[in-house]
Amino acid sequence: MMTSRCVTLVRFGELDAQNLETALSRVAGSMQITVRRVESIAEVSYHPNVIHALVLSTESLSHLSRQDEDVVRSATGLGTCRVYHAAGLDAPRVPPWLDNFIQRTKAQDDAALADLIVTFLGAADRMNRHSTPLSIRDDLCIQLVEVLKFLWPVSCLFAALHALNAATVLTGRAPWLGSWAPLFLVPLSTFFGILFMVHSGVTLVCNTLFMTNIVRRFDLGFVFPALFFVLAVLATAFSIHATDHSALRISIAGCLAVYVFWLYLFSGRIRAECTSLSAIQADLADPRRQMKALEEIGQSRVTSSSFTLFPHQPSSLFISYMHGSQWSSENAALAHRWASESGLEVFLDRDGIDSGSLWRMSLMRAISECGYFVAILDGSSPATEWVLAESAYATMLRKSIGKPRILLVVRHLRRLVEGQPNPFHVLYGDALVTYAAKTYGTGVLPADNGIPSKEHFLAALQSVRPMSLIS
């Protein structure tokens, strides 16, 4: 657990530094905080075992170098550093690269800024205690899915053995699995046989529902393999019945097979959710790779595995908005208030992250765990890397695990879909062109003059069709 806390003041005058240090001492109480003064960000190191609050003066903004940028990206990437600007609302425009890292605050004096910094430092330990078990779970699931994925081909091999055994019994001979095979092979064949039946049965049901309820047509390329697997499942069941005469052993093997299959699905879902948001942002930050990365996500196909069996009831909402657009910021605040009043847990990145020390992890978890993802897009404003990364990550999750449901609140929709290729058009092409009538999991709310009312906003959320096979 991290206990060391450090506040770094960059290019502060003597009086300003003393005032902020006094305010920090008064607010911190018994909390131990080290304060250091430097002339440039890159002048000192930012150790990952120390929680850092980096405070920039107005003068420091005009002296930022490429080396300072590299240090900020590295320090915040560790998840143990947060950047503040001492000027509060009177701050001049910060460099574009810094806009992704600096904390937007309404602090107008030293006491208010000190309160924000101390709150962050105190919350960091609590957040790390919450994140540690989740990180352990995620690491275990990522490793587990790499092991469990080999069970399917093994179960197919045992299904082939069961088919041969069933053919032997049907010809009037004794089952060779029971007569000639070693004793340990019988329970092993029962377990893998049932695992094959469970996996095949769930896959057949999901694909059939996908064909009938979503695609609304049957593909012959699915029908013939489906019939083959139905026969394989029947042959496996018949072989197990003829070979394994222990009802208890069959029951135990069945329960274990169902649990292993559920564990495989759960681990695969966690692995999909753990895709690095920073890696996506890095691709989007490179102009040479941005459109290709967006095309890969936007044009990826939706399959039966993208849909859950039953729709889940969303209880949380993530709001992504364009920081450079006043329209987007104002409507994000409205959406936050209306969703909160309706009982949804709302995550808005300017006030939804309790601890900036794990900013990216918080962002990733908030998107992966939310039921609704609301992107408030202004067609007349350029998108930042992180707004694009949030949308790309949400779209990737929707197409891989069926959530979150995405609502696009759009100003100047025509500018997004016409003319030069727009990143959001590439990413949300299916929704922006066809609207919600023909898409699952996405919806569009045109709002050139802002969101009309709370009722319109909530109705638009409810109109987004869930990614489920049974509605």
C-alpha positions, 0 to 999 in steps of 0.5 A, a space after each residue: 500500500 502506498 503511503 508516501 505522498 509528494 506535492 511538486 510545485 513547478 515555477 512557483 514564486 516564493 510567496 505563492 509557494 509559501 501560501 500553498 504550502 501553508 494551506 496544504 499543511 492546514 488541510 492535511 492535518 496529520 497526513 504526511 506530505 512532502 512538498 518540493 519546488 522545481 523549475 521544470 517538470 523533468 528536473 526531478 523523478 516521479 517514483 511509482 511507489 509515491 503518490 504525486 500531485 504535480 502543481 503547475 503555475 501559470 508561468 510554467 505553462 510557457 516553459 514546457 518542453 518536449 522532455 516535460 511532456 515525456 515525463 508527464 506522460 510517463 508519470 501519469 501512465 504509472 497511475 500514481 500522479 495527478 496534474 493540477 494548475 494553480 490558476 483555476 478558472 482563470 487559467 490560460 489555454 493549456 497546451 493540447 497535449 497537457 489537456 489530456 492530463 490536467 485536472 479541471 478544477 474550480 479552485 479559486 484560491 490556495 485553500 480550495 486547491 489544497 483541499 482538492 490535492 489533499 482529498 486526492 492524496 487521501 483517496 489514493 490509498 482507498 482506491 488502490 485497496 479497491 483496485 488491487 483485488 480486481 487487478 488480481 482477479 483480472 490477471 487470474 482470468 487472463 491467464 486462466 482463459 489461455 489454459 481453458 481454451 485448450 479444453 474445447 479441442 480436447 473435448 472434441 477429441 473425446 466426442 469422437 471417441 464417444 461416437 466410435 463407442 456409440 457405433 460399437 454399442 449399436 452394432 451389438 458389441 460391448 462398449 470398448 470404453 468400458 471393456 478395454 480402456 483404463 479405469 481412469 479413462 471412463 470418468 475422464 471421458 464422461 467429464 469431457 463428453 459432458 463438456 462437449 455437450 454443454 459447449 455445443 448445446 449453448 453454441 447451437 442455441 445462441 446461433 439459432 436465436 441469432 439467426 431467427 431473432 437478429 439476422 432473421 434468415 438461416 444460412 446453409 453454412 450454419 445448418 449443416 454443421 449444426 446438424 453434425 453437432 446435434 448428431 455428435 451430442 446425441 452420440 456422446 450422450 448415448 455413449 456416456 449412458 452405455 459406458 458410465 453406470 455411476 449416476 453420482 459420477 455423471 452428476 459430479 462430472 456434469 456439475 464440474 463441466 458446467 462450472 468449467 464452461 461458465 469459468 471459460 465464458 467469464 474469463 473470456 469476458 474479463 479478458 475482453 474488458 481488460 483491453 488496454 485503453 492506453 494502447 487504443 489511445 496510443 494508436 489514435 494519437 498517431 495520425 498514420 495509424 488513427 483511421 486504420 485503428 478506427 476502421 478495424 473497430 468500426 467495421 468489425 462484424 457483430 456475431 452471435 457471441 456479441 449478444 447475451 442470452 437475456 437483456 441486462 438492466 443497466 444501472 450505470 451510465 458513462 458520459 463521454 464529451 468533447 472538452 473543447 466544445 462548450 455545447 458538449 460540456 453543457 449537455 454533458 452536465 445536463 445528461 449527468 443531472 438527469 441520469 442521476 435524478 432517474 436513479 442511474 449511477 453516473 460517471 463523468 470524467 470531470 467529477 466521477 473519478 475519486 482518485 486521479 492516481 489511477 485515472 486510466 484504470 478508473 476510466 477503463 473500469 467505468 466504461 467496461 462496467 457501465 450499462 449505458 455509454 453516452 457520447 456527446 459529439 459536436 460535429 463542429 469541434 475536433 475530437 481529442 485522443 481520449 474522447 476517441 479512445 473512450 468511444 473506440 473502447 466502448 464500441 469494441 466492448 459492445 461488439 465483443 461482449 454486448 455492452 454497453 448500450 451506446 447513445 450518440 447525442 449529436 450536434 451537426 450530424 451532417 458534418 459527421 457523415 458527409 465530406 471528409 472522413 470523420 473519425 466518429 463516422 468511421 467508428 459509429 458508421 452503422 448507427 449514424 447512417 441507419 439510426 437505431 431502427 436497424 442497429 442493436 446496442 446503439 442509438 442516435 439523438 440529434 440535438 443541434 439546439 441541445 437536448 430538448 428535455 429530460 424526458 427526451 434524453 431518458 426516452 432515447 436511452 430506453 430506445 436503444 435496443 439491448 444486445 440480447 438474443 431474447 428480448 
